[in-house]
Amino acid sequence: MNKLVIISGPTSSGKTSTSISLATELKKLGISSAIVNFDSLLFYKELTIGTAKPTNEELEQVEHHLVNISSAKEPLNASDYIKLAEEKIIELFKQNKIVFLVGGSGFYLRALIKGMYESRTPNEQLQKELDQLYKEQGIAPFLSYLEEHDPQSLVNLHENDHYRLIRAVEHHKMTGEPISKEKERFDQKNPYDFSENGHPDWDIFHLYLDLPKDEHWEIIQKRTQKMFDDGLVDEVQSLLDQGFSGLEKPLQSIGYKETVGYLRGEYSTINNCQERLNISTRQLAKSQRTFFKKVSPKVQYHPLQDKQKIHQDLLKFITQKN
């Protein structure tokens, strides 16, 4: 059987509600299923409001995996994720369950489906040195290093993607080779063609959710307002009170970074912070669209207008023979 349903899309496109609705519908038909998360921020126990994490009720309503599995003080990387996700998916298939793979972190999804290009894990000493450098001087020295040793990575990576910029420096210091060379080798293997993957025994249906940008913008603004109404500022203040520095990778993500900035006086009013968060979320959605646009095969749906068609197509996929 081994039926895997990917539910992807930009942030705030209804992936959680769609996956829960589909899993609930299957349950009524006597078909067992489970949701495996590939949204990187949902891994962390301490982050709830700013991640739009499924509620406790939703988590109980449908079987979820890889949610609340780590502390934000110990960030998971893509190779950690591949190991955990593959083990869980294989286990669920053995139980004859349909697997919904749900999230918006395209890099993690592609790593699971297509594999990754090689990036050596730095030794502990180097990691400590670079962590200290980042805390003291920020991203500037890393950009200077890459400008000299791996300028292509500065083209490949967004200037705000501090995690991967630091990893590029780590890789060069460990191997003497630019990580962009590894990416180049990987890109020659059709990295966005999910029909060619390392899991020939998985029957994959990729359900991609998106909606017009003006409609999406309204949803983004409403979700930001809800986060603040639900207590995002208090959540972040509590994390800082518990000893988080705000520089942890998960706390540099959209929603948390802006709120840490607000608490540290970078924004004069809460409204300014919310506006910044709205803009950052829209920029994230744009980059996610750019990524998923390249991915094939997939079927695109409007999350609100195409609900009936999504259900019909899912049932058709589940009942068809491999």
Secondary structure as the mmCIF struct_conf table of DSSP 4:
data_model
#
loop_
_struct_conf.conf_type_id
_struct_conf.id
_struct_conf.beg_label_comp_id
_struct_conf.beg_label_asym_id
_struct_conf.beg_label_seq_id
_struct_conf.end_label_comp_id
_struct_conf.end_label_asym_id
_struct_conf.end_label_seq_id
STRN STRN1 LYS A 3 SER A 8
BEND BEND1 PRO A 10 PRO A 10
TURN_TY1_P TURN_TY1_P1 THR A 11 SER A 12
BEND BEND2 SER A 13 GLY A 14
HELX_RH_AL_P HELX_RH_AL_P1 LYS A 15 LYS A 28
TURN_TY1_P TURN_TY1_P2 LEU A 29 GLY A 30
STRN STRN2 SER A 33 ASN A 37
HELX_RH_3T_P HELX_RH_3T_P1 SER A 40 PHE A 43
STRN STRN3 TYR A 44 TYR A 44
TURN_TY1_P TURN_TY1_P3 LYS A 45 GLU A 46
HELX_RH_3T_P HELX_RH_3T_P2 ILE A 49 THR A 51
TURN_TY1_P TURN_TY1_P4 ALA A 52 ALA A 52
HELX_LH_PP_P HELX_LH_PP_P1 LYS A 53 THR A 55
HELX_RH_AL_P HELX_RH_AL_P2 ASN A 56 GLN A 61
BEND BEND3 VAL A 62 VAL A 62
STRN STRN4 HIS A 64 HIS A 65
BEND BEND4 LEU A 66 ASN A 68
STRN STRN5 SER A 70 SER A 70
TURN_TY1_P TURN_TY1_P5 ALA A 72 LYS A 73
BEND BEND5 GLU A 74 GLU A 74
HELX_RH_AL_P HELX_RH_AL_P3 ALA A 78 LYS A 94
TURN_TY1_P TURN_TY1_P6 GLN A 95 ASN A 96
STRN STRN6 ILE A 98 VAL A 102
BEND BEND6 GLY A 104 GLY A 104
HELX_RH_AL_P HELX_RH_AL_P4 GLY A 106 LYS A 114
HELX_LH_PP_P HELX_LH_PP_P2 ARG A 120 ASN A 123
HELX_RH_AL_P HELX_RH_AL_P5 GLU A 124 GLN A 137
TURN_TY1_P TURN_TY1_P7 GLY A 138 ILE A 139
HELX_RH_AL_P HELX_RH_AL_P6 ALA A 140 HIS A 149
HELX_RH_AL_P HELX_RH_AL_P7 PRO A 151 ASN A 156
BEND BEND7 LEU A 157 LEU A 157
TURN_TY1_P TURN_TY1_P8 GLU A 159 ASN A 160
HELX_RH_AL_P HELX_RH_AL_P8 HIS A 162 THR A 175
BEND BEND8 GLY A 176 GLU A 177
HELX_RH_AL_P HELX_RH_AL_P9 ILE A 179 ASP A 187
TURN_TY1_P TURN_TY1_P9 GLN A 188 LYS A 189
TURN_TY1_P TURN_TY1_P10 PRO A 191 TYR A 192
STRN STRN7 ASP A 193 ASP A 193
TURN_TY1_P TURN_TY1_P11 PHE A 194 SER A 195
BEND BEND9 GLU A 196 GLU A 196
BEND BEND10 GLY A 198 GLY A 198
TURN_TY1_P TURN_TY1_P12 PRO A 200 ASP A 201
STRN STRN8 ASP A 203 LEU A 209
HELX_RH_AL_P HELX_RH_AL_P10 LYS A 213 ASP A 229
TURN_TY1_P TURN_TY1_P13 ASP A 230 GLY A 231
HELX_RH_AL_P HELX_RH_AL_P11 LEU A 232 ASP A 241
TURN_TY1_P TURN_TY1_P14 GLN A 242 GLY A 243
BEND BEND11 GLY A 246 GLY A 246
BEND BEND12 GLU A 248 GLU A 248
HELX_RH_3T_P HELX_RH_3T_P3 LYS A 249 GLN A 252
BEND BEND13 SER A 253 SER A 253
TURN_TY1_P TURN_TY1_P15 ILE A 254 GLY A 255
HELX_RH_AL_P HELX_RH_AL_P12 TYR A 256 LEU A 263
TURN_TY1_P TURN_TY1_P16 ARG A 264 GLY A 265
BEND BEND14 GLU A 266 THR A 269
HELX_RH_AL_P HELX_RH_AL_P13 ILE A 270 LYS A 294
STRN STRN9 SER A 296 SER A 296
BEND BEND15 PRO A 297 PRO A 297
STRN STRN10 VAL A 299 TYR A 301
TURN_TY1_P TURN_TY1_P17 PRO A 303 ASP A 306
HELX_RH_AL_P HELX_RH_AL_P14 LYS A 307 THR A 319
BEND BEND16 GLN A 320 GLN A 320
#
